[in-house]
Amino acid sequence: MPNRKSVIVVEDDPAMLRGVGRLLRQYGFKVALFDSIEAFQDRADLDAAFCLVLDINLNDGSGIELRQRLSARAASLPVIFITGNDSETTRAAALRSGCAAYLTKPFAAQSLIDPIRRASAGLP
């Protein structure tokens, strides 16, 4: 049984946000969905979450920069970055920020589920 805390997903593409939310629910995870950094900052409950799935290129900012701000505030949730704009520079910045996984869209369901299961179990 997955951890009953939630997976927070921040993704500005409505179809991708719904799809990731549906996928995670199918695997028994509780989800909190946000379509922007602003919505996340206004309503997210980090204490109720065990993992964060962040799009890197959001309409209102950078998922990597959001991760860095959270780290500066001692928020230590594992982060899984997703992006449709893969590059060596972006990948290196994401990995330097300490992410649990880096996925390029489109990605296989299992490539998202595996690191979320590890995070749920408290594994690196």
N, CA, C and O atoms as CSV, one atom per row, in Angstrom:
chain,resi,resn,atom,element,x,y,z
A,1,MET,N,N,0.850,-1.191,0.000
A,1,MET,CA,C,0.000,0.000,0.000
A,1,MET,C,C,0.881,1.236,0.000
A,1,MET,O,O,1.733,1.380,0.877
A,2,PRO,N,N,0.700,2.129,-0.960
A,2,PRO,CA,C,1.497,3.350,-0.999
A,2,PRO,C,C,1.275,4.222,0.231
A,2,PRO,O,O,0.243,4.137,0.896
A,3,ASN,N,N,2.249,5.045,0.510
A,3,ASN,CA,C,2.172,6.039,1.570
A,3,ASN,C,C,0.910,6.871,1.366
A,3,ASN,O,O,0.621,7.270,0.238
A,4,ARG,N,N,0.150,7.143,2.428
A,4,ARG,CA,C,-1.090,7.898,2.282
A,4,ARG,C,C,-0.851,9.404,2.214
A,4,ARG,O,O,-1.792,10.164,1.988
A,5,LYS,N,N,0.366,9.836,2.401
A,5,LYS,CA,C,0.646,11.229,2.099
A,5,LYS,C,C,0.540,11.383,0.591
A,5,LYS,O,O,0.462,10.390,-0.132
A,6,SER,N,N,0.537,12.605,0.121
A,6,SER,CA,C,0.289,12.825,-1.301
A,6,SER,C,C,1.556,13.064,-2.116
A,6,SER,O,O,2.626,13.371,-1.590
A,7,VAL,N,N,1.382,12.908,-3.413
A,7,VAL,CA,C,2.370,13.311,-4.402
A,7,VAL,C,C,1.863,14.651,-4.940
A,7,VAL,O,O,0.734,14.742,-5.423
A,8,ILE,N,N,2.688,15.677,-4.857
A,8,ILE,CA,C,2.330,16.975,-5.422
A,8,ILE,C,C,2.848,17.021,-6.852
A,8,ILE,O,O,4.008,16.701,-7.115
A,9,VAL,N,N,1.978,17.421,-7.772
A,9,VAL,CA,C,2.349,17.543,-9.180
A,9,VAL,C,C,2.127,18.998,-9.604
A,9,VAL,O,O,1.036,19.544,-9.433
A,10,VAL,N,N,3.172,19.617,-10.158
A,10,VAL,CA,C,3.076,20.981,-10.689
A,10,VAL,C,C,3.394,20.905,-12.181
A,10,VAL,O,O,4.530,20.649,-12.580
A,11,GLU,N,N,2.364,21.134,-12.993
A,11,GLU,CA,C,2.461,20.973,-14.454
A,11,GLU,C,C,1.473,21.936,-15.096
A,11,GLU,O,O,0.301,21.946,-14.719
A,12,ASP,N,N,1.914,22.750,-16.060
A,12,ASP,CA,C,1.019,23.744,-16.653
A,12,ASP,C,C,0.251,23.255,-17.879
A,12,ASP,O,O,-0.644,23.954,-18.355
A,13,ASP,N,N,0.574,22.086,-18.394
A,13,ASP,CA,C,-0.187,21.516,-19.509
A,13,ASP,C,C,-1.378,20.753,-18.918
A,13,ASP,O,O,-1.178,19.737,-18.251
A,14,PRO,N,N,-2.610,21.218,-19.146
A,14,PRO,CA,C,-3.778,20.597,-18.519
A,14,PRO,C,C,-3.912,19.099,-18.803
A,14,PRO,O,O,-4.249,18.330,-17.903
A,15,ALA,N,N,-3.652,18.680,-20.040
A,15,ALA,CA,C,-3.769,17.258,-20.381
A,15,ALA,C,C,-2.718,16.428,-19.648
A,15,ALA,O,O,-3.022,15.346,-19.148
A,16,MET,N,N,-1.495,16.924,-19.583
A,16,MET,CA,C,-0.430,16.217,-18.877
A,16,MET,C,C,-0.743,16.160,-17.378
A,16,MET,O,O,-0.554,15.121,-16.745
A,17,LEU,N,N,-1.213,17.254,-16.818
A,17,LEU,CA,C,-1.553,17.298,-15.396
A,17,LEU,C,C,-2.626,16.269,-15.071
A,17,LEU,O,O,-2.488,15.515,-14.108
A,18,ARG,N,N,-3.698,16.228,-15.869
A,18,ARG,CA,C,-4.760,15.239,-15.654
A,18,ARG,C,C,-4.229,13.820,-15.820
A,18,ARG,O,O,-4.545,12.934,-15.026
A,19,GLY,N,N,-3.417,13.611,-16.862
A,19,GLY,CA,C,-2.894,12.275,-17.128
A,19,GLY,C,C,-1.997,11.757,-16.012
A,19,GLY,O,O,-2.115,10.601,-15.605
A,20,VAL,N,N,-1.106,12.601,-15.521
A,20,VAL,CA,C,-0.223,12.186,-14.427
A,20,VAL,C,C,-1.056,11.934,-13.170
A,20,VAL,O,O,-0.825,10.961,-12.452
A,21,GLY,N,N,-2.019,12.807,-12.908
A,21,GLY,CA,C,-2.886,12.605,-11.745
A,21,GLY,C,C,-3.634,11.284,-11.817
A,21,GLY,O,O,-3.695,10.540,-10.838
A,22,ARG,N,N,-4.200,10.998,-12.976
A,22,ARG,CA,C,-4.936,9.740,-13.172
A,22,ARG,C,C,-4.011,8.532,-13.005
A,22,ARG,O,O,-4.373,7.559,-12.344
A,23,LEU,N,N,-2.829,8.594,-13.597
A,23,LEU,CA,C,-1.868,7.503,-13.488
A,23,LEU,C,C,-1.516,7.232,-12.028
A,23,LEU,O,O,-1.532,6.083,-11.586
A,24,LEU,N,N,-1.202,8.276,-11.290
A,24,LEU,CA,C,-0.812,8.092,-9.895
A,24,LEU,C,C,-1.954,7.522,-9.061
A,24,LEU,O,O,-1.730,6.676,-8.196
A,25,ARG,N,N,-3.184,7.984,-9.319
A,25,ARG,CA,C,-4.339,7.435,-8.590
A,25,ARG,C,C,-4.534,5.954,-8.916
A,25,ARG,O,O,-4.890,5.170,-8.036
A,26,GLN,N,N,-4.304,5.565,-10.176
A,26,GLN,CA,C,-4.435,4.155,-10.567
A,26,GLN,C,C,-3.475,3.275,-9.776
A,26,GLN,O,O,-3.767,2.109,-9.515
A,27,TYR,N,N,-2.340,3.831,-9.401
A,27,TYR,CA,C,-1.352,3.086,-8.628
A,27,TYR,C,C,-1.553,3.266,-7.123
A,27,TYR,O,O,-0.715,2.832,-6.331
A,28,GLY,N,N,-2.647,3.897,-6.725
A,28,GLY,CA,C,-2.995,4.001,-5.319
A,28,GLY,C,C,-2.433,5.204,-4.588
A,28,GLY,O,O,-2.517,5.278,-3.362
A,29,PHE,N,N,-1.863,6.144,-5.320
A,29,PHE,CA,C,-1.297,7.323,-4.674
A,29,PHE,C,C,-2.342,8.426,-4.558
A,29,PHE,O,O,-3.175,8.605,-5.447
A,30,LYS,N,N,-2.286,9.145,-3.473
A,30,LYS,CA,C,-3.077,10.356,-3.283
A,30,LYS,C,C,-2.315,11.481,-3.984
A,30,LYS,O,O,-1.091,11.546,-3.874
A,31,VAL,N,N,-3.004,12.362,-4.696
A,31,VAL,CA,C,-2.327,13.410,-5.449
A,31,VAL,C,C,-2.897,14.788,-5.137
A,31,VAL,O,O,-4.074,14.936,-4.806
A,32,ALA,N,N,-2.040,15.779,-5.250
A,32,ALA,CA,C,-2.423,17.185,-5.189
A,32,ALA,C,C,-1.888,17.819,-6.456
A,32,ALA,O,O,-0.679,17.826,-6.686
A,33,LEU,N,N,-2.775,18.351,-7.280
A,33,LEU,CA,C,-2.408,18.854,-8.601
A,33,LEU,C,C,-2.436,20.378,-8.627
A,33,LEU,O,O,-3.366,21.004,-8.117
A,34,PHE,N,N,-1.398,20.970,-9.232
A,34,PHE,CA,C,-1.294,22.420,-9.362
A,34,PHE,C,C,-0.862,22.753,-10.782
A,34,PHE,O,O,0.028,22.109,-11.339
A,35,ASP,N,N,-1.504,23.773,-11.367
A,35,ASP,CA,C,-1.214,24.122,-12.755
A,35,ASP,C,C,-0.232,25.279,-12.899
A,35,ASP,O,O,0.002,25.758,-14.008
A,36,SER,N,N,0.345,25.731,-11.784
A,36,SER,CA,C,1.312,26.830,-11.847
A,36,SER,C,C,2.110,26.882,-10.549
A,36,SER,O,O,1.713,26.306,-9.536
A,37,ILE,N,N,3.233,27.578,-10.597
A,37,ILE,CA,C,4.014,27.799,-9.381
A,37,ILE,C,C,3.198,28.632,-8.403
A,37,ILE,O,O,3.210,28.370,-7.200
A,38,GLU,N,N,2.493,29.627,-8.912
A,38,GLU,CA,C,1.679,30.477,-8.040
A,38,GLU,C,C,0.625,29.655,-7.291
A,38,GLU,O,O,0.467,29.807,-6.079
A,39,ALA,N,N,-0.087,28.794,-8.000
A,39,ALA,CA,C,-1.096,27.952,-7.351
A,39,ALA,C,C,-0.446,27.043,-6.311
A,39,ALA,O,O,-0.982,26.865,-5.217
A,40,PHE,N,N,0.695,26.474,-6.647
A,40,PHE,CA,C,1.435,25.627,-5.711
A,40,PHE,C,C,1.799,26.414,-4.458
A,40,PHE,O,O,1.567,25.945,-3.344
A,41,GLN,N,N,2.363,27.595,-4.627
A,41,GLN,CA,C,2.802,28.385,-3.481
A,41,GLN,C,C,1.627,28.839,-2.629
A,41,GLN,O,O,1.764,28.976,-1.413
A,42,ASP,N,N,0.477,29.073,-3.248
A,42,ASP,CA,C,-0.699,29.530,-2.516
A,42,ASP,C,C,-1.386,28.419,-1.734
A,42,ASP,O,O,-1.949,28.668,-0.668
A,43,ARG,N,N,-1.344,27.176,-2.261
A,43,ARG,CA,C,-2.189,26.135,-1.674
A,43,ARG,C,C,-1.511,24.827,-1.289
A,43,ARG,O,O,-2.137,23.997,-0.629
A,44,ALA,N,N,-0.282,24.614,-1.665
A,44,ALA,CA,C,0.356,23.320,-1.403
A,44,ALA,C,C,0.655,23.136,0.078
A,44,ALA,O,O,1.094,24.064,0.758
A,45,ASP,N,N,0.413,21.933,0.560
A,45,ASP,CA,C,0.736,21.555,1.933
A,45,ASP,C,C,1.911,20.573,1.870
A,45,ASP,O,O,1.720,19.369,1.700
A,46,LEU,N,N,3.110,21.101,2.009
A,46,LEU,CA,C,4.306,20.253,1.889
A,46,LEU,C,C,4.371,19.199,2.985
A,46,LEU,O,O,4.944,18.128,2.780
A,47,ASP,N,N,3.792,19.489,4.145
A,47,ASP,CA,C,3.810,18.506,5.230
A,47,ASP,C,C,2.934,17.297,4.925
A,47,ASP,O,O,3.117,16.235,5.521
A,48,ALA,N,N,1.991,17.445,4.009
A,48,ALA,CA,C,1.090,16.353,3.651
A,48,ALA,C,C,1.590,15.587,2.430
A,48,ALA,O,O,0.872,14.746,1.888
A,49,ALA,N,N,2.801,15.868,1.998
A,49,ALA,CA,C,3.339,15.242,0.788
A,49,ALA,C,C,4.618,14.471,1.092
A,49,ALA,O,O,5.319,14.757,2.063
A,50,PHE,N,N,4.908,13.485,0.240
A,50,PHE,CA,C,6.167,12.749,0.360
A,50,PHE,C,C,7.015,12.876,-0.899
A,50,PHE,O,O,8.153,12.407,-0.927
A,51,CYS,N,N,6.471,13.508,-1.948
A,51,CYS,CA,C,7.197,13.601,-3.218
A,51,CYS,C,C,6.612,14.737,-4.039
A,51,CYS,O,O,5.429,15.060,-3.928
A,52,LEU,N,N,7.460,15.336,-4.865
A,52,LEU,CA,C,7.054,16.451,-5.711
A,52,LEU,C,C,7.449,16.147,-7.155
A,52,LEU,O,O,8.614,15.872,-7.439
A,53,VAL,N,N,6.472,16.199,-8.068
A,53,VAL,CA,C,6.724,16.042,-9.501
A,53,VAL,C,C,6.606,17.430,-10.107
A,53,VAL,O,O,5.539,18.044,-10.072
A,54,LEU,N,N,7.706,17.922,-10.662
A,54,LEU,CA,C,7.771,19.301,-11.154
A,54,LEU,C,C,8.114,19.353,-12.634
A,54,LEU,O,O,9.106,18.778,-13.081
A,55,ASP,N,N,7.276,20.054,-13.382
A,55,ASP,CA,C,7.643,20.384,-14.753
A,55,ASP,C,C,8.766,21.421,-14.674
A,55,ASP,O,O,8.734,22.293,-13.807
A,56,ILE,N,N,9.724,21.342,-15.536
A,56,ILE,CA,C,10.848,22.281,-15.494
A,56,ILE,C,C,10.467,23.632,-16.090
A,56,ILE,O,O,10.817,24.674,-15.535
A,57,ASN,N,N,9.753,23.622,-17.215
A,57,ASN,CA,C,9.402,24.876,-17.897
A,57,ASN,C,C,7.925,25.170,-17.703
A,57,ASN,O,O,7.080,24.719,-18.476
A,58,LEU,N,N,7.631,25.924,-16.670
A,58,LEU,CA,C,6.254,26.306,-16.376
A,58,LEU,C,C,5.985,27.705,-16.917
A,58,LEU,O,O,6.910,28.501,-17.084
A,59,ASN,N,N,4.735,27.998,-17.185
A,59,ASN,CA,C,4.382,29.317,-17.727
A,59,ASN,C,C,4.804,30.448,-16.801
A,59,ASN,O,O,5.134,31.539,-17.266
A,60,ASP,N,N,4.797,30.202,-15.500
A,60,ASP,CA,C,5.112,31.285,-14.562
A,60,ASP,C,C,6.452,31.096,-13.848
A,60,ASP,O,O,6.674,31.677,-12.786
A,61,GLY,N,N,7.334,30.297,-14.416
A,61,GLY,CA,C,8.657,30.172,-13.826
A,61,GLY,C,C,9.317,28.837,-14.091
A,61,GLY,O,O,8.828,28.019,-14.870
A,62,SER,N,N,10.425,28.641,-13.434
A,62,SER,CA,C,11.248,27.450,-13.611
A,62,SER,C,C,11.048,26.475,-12.452
A,62,SER,O,O,11.128,26.853,-11.283
A,63,GLY,N,N,10.787,25.222,-12.795
A,63,GLY,CA,C,10.687,24.192,-11.772
A,63,GLY,C,C,12.002,24.005,-11.031
A,63,GLY,O,O,12.005,23.703,-9.838
A,64,ILE,N,N,13.116,24.181,-11.725
A,64,ILE,CA,C,14.430,24.055,-11.078
A,64,ILE,C,C,14.615,25.167,-10.057
A,64,ILE,O,O,15.090,24.918,-8.949
A,65,GLU,N,N,14.244,26.390,-10.417
A,65,GLU,CA,C,14.358,27.500,-9.464
A,65,GLU,C,C,13.427,27.300,-8.275
A,65,GLU,O,O,13.787,27.622,-7.142
A,66,LEU,N,N,12.234,26.771,-8.525
A,66,LEU,CA,C,11.318,26.466,-7.412
A,66,LEU,C,C,11.960,25.448,-6.485
A,66,LEU,O,O,11.908,25.603,-5.265
A,67,ARG,N,N,12.558,24.419,-7.043
A,67,ARG,CA,C,13.248,23.399,-6.237
A,67,ARG,C,C,14.344,24.036,-5.389
A,67,ARG,O,O,14.493,23.696,-4.216
A,68,GLN,N,N,15.103,24.947,-5.965
A,68,GLN,CA,C,16.174,25.605,-5.222
A,68,GLN,C,C,15.620,26.453,-4.085
A,68,GLN,O,O,16.197,26.483,-2.998
A,69,ARG,N,N,14.496,27.149,-4.326
A,69,ARG,CA,C,13.871,27.942,-3.252
A,69,ARG,C,C,13.372,27.043,-2.134
A,69,ARG,O,O,13.519,27.374,-0.957
A,70,LEU,N,N,12.787,25.918,-2.489
A,70,LEU,CA,C,12.303,24.984,-1.469
A,70,LEU,C,C,13.468,24.433,-0.652
A,70,LEU,O,O,13.375,24.322,0.570
A,71,SER,N,N,14.555,24.092,-1.323
A,71,SER,CA,C,15.736,23.581,-0.616
A,71,SER,C,C,16.294,24.625,0.337
A,71,SER,O,O,16.728,24.286,1.438
A,72,ALA,N,N,16.290,25.882,-0.067
A,72,ALA,CA,C,16.791,26.962,0.792
A,72,ALA,C,C,15.937,27.101,2.049
A,72,ALA,O,O,16.413,27.560,3.087
A,73,ARG,N,N,14.669,26.699,1.944
A,73,ARG,CA,C,13.765,26.748,3.102
A,73,ARG,C,C,13.768,25.429,3.872
A,73,ARG,O,O,12.930,25.226,4.751
A,74,ALA,N,N,14.690,24.543,3.556
A,74,ALA,CA,C,14.838,23.240,4.214
A,74,ALA,C,C,13.680,22.298,3.910
A,74,ALA,O,O,13.414,21.388,4.695
A,75,ALA,N,N,12.996,22.490,2.811
A,75,ALA,CA,C,11.970,21.543,2.367
A,75,ALA,C,C,12.699,20.417,1.633
A,75,ALA,O,O,13.312,20.645,0.590
A,76,SER,N,N,12.630,19.233,2.167
A,76,SER,CA,C,13.472,18.149,1.654
A,76,SER,C,C,12.703,17.050,0.930
A,76,SER,O,O,13.108,15.889,0.979
A,77,LEU,N,N,11.619,17.384,0.269
A,77,LEU,CA,C,10.883,16.384,-0.488
A,77,LEU,C,C,11.692,15.909,-1.689
A,77,LEU,O,O,12.341,16.716,-2.354
A,78,PRO,N,N,11.660,14.603,-1.975
A,78,PRO,CA,C,12.265,14.144,-3.223
A,78,PRO,C,C,11.531,14.781,-4.402
A,78,PRO,O,O,10.305,14.893,-4.393
A,79,VAL,N,N,12.293,15.197,-5.416
A,79,VAL,CA,C,11.722,15.858,-6.589
A,79,VAL,C,C,12.001,15.034,-7.827
A,79,VAL,O,O,13.120,14.576,-8.055
A,80,ILE,N,N,10.955,14.857,-8.625
A,80,ILE,CA,C,11.066,14.220,-9.934
A,80,ILE,C,C,10.769,15.306,-10.954
A,80,ILE,O,O,9.665,15.849,-10.987
A,81,PHE,N,N,11.752,15.621,-11.785
A,81,PHE,CA,C,11.557,16.624,-12.824
A,81,PHE,C,C,11.038,15.960,-14.086
A,81,PHE,O,O,11.468,14.867,-14.454
A,82,ILE,N,N,10.099,16.645,-14.749
A,82,ILE,CA,C,9.624,16.216,-16.058
A,82,ILE,C,C,9.773,17.395,-17.006
A,82,ILE,O,O,9.575,18.545,-16.614
A,83,THR,N,N,10.124,17.104,-18.259
A,83,THR,CA,C,10.307,18.189,-19.223
A,83,THR,C,C,10.061,17.702,-20.640
A,83,THR,O,O,10.305,16.542,-20.974
A,84,GLY,N,N,9.578,18.606,-21.452
A,84,GLY,CA,C,9.448,18.358,-22.878
A,84,GLY,C,C,10.567,19.029,-23.649
A,84,GLY,O,O,10.639,18.910,-24.872
A,85,ASN,N,N,11.438,19.731,-22.948
A,85,ASN,CA,C,12.534,20.479,-23.580
A,85,ASN,C,C,13.876,20.034,-23.009
A,85,ASN,O,O,14.554,20.796,-22.319
A,86,ASP,N,N,14.241,18.823,-23.298
A,86,ASP,CA,C,15.475,18.256,-22.765
A,86,ASP,C,C,16.699,18.879,-23.436
A,86,ASP,O,O,16.727,19.083,-24.650
A,87,SER,N,N,17.695,19.173,-22.625
A,87,SER,CA,C,18.995,19.609,-23.134
A,87,SER,C,C,20.035,19.221,-22.092
A,87,SER,O,O,19.700,18.966,-20.935
A,88,GLU,N,N,21.285,19.177,-22.500
A,88,GLU,CA,C,22.353,18.838,-21.552
A,88,GLU,C,C,22.408,19.845,-20.413
A,88,GLU,O,O,22.632,19.464,-19.264
A,89,THR,N,N,22.208,21.122,-20.714
A,89,THR,CA,C,22.258,22.175,-19.701
A,89,THR,C,C,21.126,22.012,-18.689
A,89,THR,O,O,21.343,22.102,-17.480
A,90,THR,N,N,19.922,21.774,-19.194
A,90,THR,CA,C,18.766,21.599,-18.317
A,90,THR,C,C,18.933,20.351,-17.460
A,90,THR,O,O,18.694,20.386,-16.253
A,91,ARG,N,N,19.339,19.258,-18.079
A,91,ARG,CA,C,19.540,18.007,-17.349
A,91,ARG,C,C,20.592,18.188,-16.250
A,91,ARG,O,O,20.395,17.731,-15.124
A,92,ALA,N,N,21.692,18.843,-16.569
A,92,ALA,CA,C,22.753,19.062,-15.577
A,92,ALA,C,C,22.249,19.919,-14.419
A,92,ALA,O,O,22.550,19.628,-13.262
A,93,ALA,N,N,21.488,20.971,-14.716
A,93,ALA,CA,C,20.947,21.830,-13.660
A,93,ALA,C,C,19.977,21.058,-12.777
A,93,ALA,O,O,19.982,21.218,-11.556
A,94,ALA,N,N,19.148,20.224,-13.387
A,94,ALA,CA,C,18.192,19.418,-12.613
A,94,ALA,C,C,18.928,18.440,-11.705
A,94,ALA,O,O,18.582,18.301,-10.532
A,95,LEU,N,N,19.933,17.768,-12.234
A,95,LEU,CA,C,20.683,16.800,-11.437
A,95,LEU,C,C,21.457,17.490,-10.316
A,95,LEU,O,O,21.541,16.959,-9.209
A,96,ARG,N,N,22.019,18.660,-10.587
A,96,ARG,CA,C,22.719,19.421,-9.542
A,96,ARG,C,C,21.775,19.837,-8.402
A,96,ARG,O,O,22.194,19.969,-7.252
A,97,SER,N,N,20.516,20.039,-8.739
A,97,SER,CA,C,19.557,20.474,-7.717
A,97,SER,C,C,19.172,19.337,-6.767
A,97,SER,O,O,18.510,19.560,-5.754
A,98,GLY,N,N,19.590,18.130,-7.104
A,98,GLY,CA,C,19.335,17.006,-6.211
A,98,GLY,C,C,18.046,16.268,-6.487
A,98,GLY,O,O,17.373,15.842,-5.548
A,99,CYS,N,N,17.682,16.104,-7.742
A,99,CYS,CA,C,16.421,15.432,-8.059
A,99,CYS,C,C,16.537,13.913,-7.911
A,99,CYS,O,O,17.616,13.332,-8.025
A,100,ALA,N,N,15.386,13.299,-7.653
A,100,ALA,CA,C,15.308,11.838,-7.538
A,100,ALA,C,C,15.236,11.185,-8.915
A,100,ALA,O,O,15.648,10.038,-9.086
A,101,ALA,N,N,14.711,11.923,-9.898
A,101,ALA,CA,C,14.617,11.415,-11.273
A,101,ALA,C,C,14.424,12.592,-12.220
A,101,ALA,O,O,13.945,13.657,-11.829
A,102,TYR,N,N,14.807,12.372,-13.471
A,102,TYR,CA,C,14.672,13.366,-14.535
A,102,TYR,C,C,14.063,12.637,-15.725
A,102,TYR,O,O,14.691,11.745,-16.295
A,103,LEU,N,N,12.841,13.013,-16.105
A,103,LEU,CA,C,12.129,12.325,-17.171
A,103,LEU,C,C,11.807,13.287,-18.307
A,103,LEU,O,O,11.411,14.429,-18.075
A,104,THR,N,N,11.981,12.813,-19.533
A,104,THR,CA,C,11.603,13.622,-20.688
A,104,THR,C,C,10.264,13.129,-21.224
A,104,THR,O,O,10.004,11.929,-21.305
A,105,LYS,N,N,9.423,14.095,-21.585
A,105,LYS,CA,C,8.091,13.788,-22.132
A,105,LYS,C,C,8.229,13.411,-23.594
A,105,LYS,O,O,9.032,14.015,-24.305
A,106,PRO,N,N,7.489,12.455,-24.055
A,106,PRO,CA,C,6.629,11.578,-23.270
A,106,PRO,C,C,7.472,10.514,-22.573
A,106,PRO,O,O,8.516,10.106,-23.082
A,107,PHE,N,N,7.016,10.071,-21.417
A,107,PHE,CA,C,7.760,9.058,-20.668
A,107,PHE,C,C,6.844,7.877,-20.378
A,107,PHE,O,O,5.622,8.015,-20.334
A,108,ALA,N,N,7.454,6.724,-20.181
A,108,ALA,CA,C,6.697,5.521,-19.844
A,108,ALA,C,C,6.168,5.642,-18.419
A,108,ALA,O,O,6.843,6.185,-17.544
A,109,ALA,N,N,4.981,5.145,-18.194
A,109,ALA,CA,C,4.355,5.222,-16.868
A,109,ALA,C,C,5.284,4.681,-15.791
A,109,ALA,O,O,5.424,5.286,-14.728
A,110,GLN,N,N,5.909,3.561,-16.056
A,110,GLN,CA,C,6.756,2.926,-15.043
A,110,GLN,C,C,7.956,3.793,-14.665
A,110,GLN,O,O,8.441,3.722,-13.536
A,111,SER,N,N,8.439,4.614,-15.606
A,111,SER,CA,C,9.587,5.464,-15.295
A,111,SER,C,C,9.220,6.553,-14.295
A,111,SER,O,O,10.104,7.102,-13.637
A,112,LEU,N,N,7.941,6.877,-14.168
A,112,LEU,CA,C,7.473,7.803,-13.135
A,112,LEU,C,C,7.110,7.056,-11.860
A,112,LEU,O,O,7.421,7.516,-10.761
A,113,ILE,N,N,6.469,5.932,-11.996
A,113,ILE,CA,C,6.005,5.175,-10.828
A,113,ILE,C,C,7.173,4.655,-9.994
A,113,ILE,O,O,7.112,4.704,-8.765
A,114,ASP,N,N,8.228,4.162,-10.625
A,114,ASP,CA,C,9.354,3.593,-9.866
A,114,ASP,C,C,9.982,4.584,-8.884
A,114,ASP,O,O,10.126,4.240,-7.711
A,115,PRO,N,N,10.366,5.804,-9.304
A,115,PRO,CA,C,10.943,6.718,-8.320
A,115,PRO,C,C,9.932,7.203,-7.277
A,115,PRO,O,O,10.314,7.538,-6.156
A,116,ILE,N,N,8.650,7.242,-7.637
A,116,ILE,CA,C,7.644,7.623,-6.646
A,116,ILE,C,C,7.504,6.514,-5.603
A,116,ILE,O,O,7.365,6.797,-4.413
A,117,ARG,N,N,7.538,5.283,-6.031
A,117,ARG,CA,C,7.500,4.166,-5.067
A,117,ARG,C,C,8.719,4.205,-4.144
A,117,ARG,O,O,8.592,3.962,-2.944
A,118,ARG,N,N,9.890,4.506,-4.687
A,118,ARG,CA,C,11.090,4.612,-3.846
A,118,ARG,C,C,10.919,5.731,-2.837
A,118,ARG,O,O,11.257,5.565,-1.665
A,119,ALA,N,N,10.397,6.877,-3.278
A,119,ALA,CA,C,10.174,8.000,-2.367
A,119,ALA,C,C,9.154,7.638,-1.289
A,119,ALA,O,O,9.311,8.014,-0.128
A,120,SER,N,N,8.116,6.912,-1.677
A,120,SER,CA,C,7.084,6.491,-0.734
A,120,SER,C,C,7.662,5.589,0.353
A,120,SER,O,O,7.238,5.626,1.508
A,121,ALA,N,N,8.638,4.780,-0.047
A,121,ALA,CA,C,9.278,3.860,0.896
A,121,ALA,C,C,10.428,4.532,1.661
A,121,ALA,O,O,11.037,3.913,2.534
A,122,GLY,N,N,10.721,5.784,1.335
A,122,GLY,CA,C,11.803,6.493,1.986
A,122,GLY,C,C,13.180,6.120,1.466
A,122,GLY,O,O,14.190,6.322,2.139
A,123,LEU,N,N,13.203,5.567,0.246
A,123,LEU,CA,C,14.470,5.148,-0.352
A,123,LEU,C,C,14.989,6.230,-1.300
A,123,LEU,O,O,14.195,6.987,-1.860
A,124,PRO,N,N,16.302,6.314,-1.487
A,124,PRO,CA,C,16.852,7.302,-2.437
A,124,PRO,C,C,16.562,6.944,-3.868
A,124,PRO,O,O,16.957,7.672,-4.779
